[in-house]
Amino acid sequence: MTSEDVTLLHSVYLAQLKAFLAANKITKEDKVFPSTRLILKRIPFQGMIRALMIIALTLFPLLASAGEDPCREMGIYIGNQTTLDVWYTRNSGPCTIWSHGHILIMKPEDALIIYSDMTCKTEYCSKNPTYDVYESYDANQNCRVRILPDCTLSDM
């Protein structure tokens, strides 16, 4: 736990304690069942408002960062589990063999085309997956996906 978490928990604890003590004081004043409105007037809400503000200011940046791509810098690791040796070109580069069981790294700026022949004329996938397609299959966000037979993509 960080010091911010401890401070937040302490603030919440103090707010709950103040609410309990205020409610306890009301019931000891020989009032049988005080109205909720009276109880709410006696509880100091400033501490609770501060605690809620701290929680909100902490959660909103965390929720906003959830949509970011964790693989953007290091790339997505793509495993060849097609049971075949296939070939690929990266950014219109040379035709290179991609042995089954091996992994390639694809970055967002890369254009990776997979072929089923050594001359790089016949594409292995009818719709060649882009970086965004690979990323969409990375369900656990560990930047690892795999290509199975018939160009089926799956999380690794």
Secondary structure as UniProt FT lines:
FT   HELIX           3..28
FT   TURN            29..30
FT   HELIX           36..42
FT   HELIX           46..65
FT   TURN            66..67
FT   TURN            70..74
FT   STRAND          76..80
FT   STRAND          86..90
FT   TURN            91..92
FT   STRAND          96..98
FT   TURN            100..101
FT   STRAND          103..106
FT   TURN            108..109
FT   STRAND          112..115
FT   TURN            118..119
FT   HELIX           131..137
FT   TURN            139..140
FT   STRAND          144..148
FT   HELIX           149..151
FT   STRAND          152..155
//
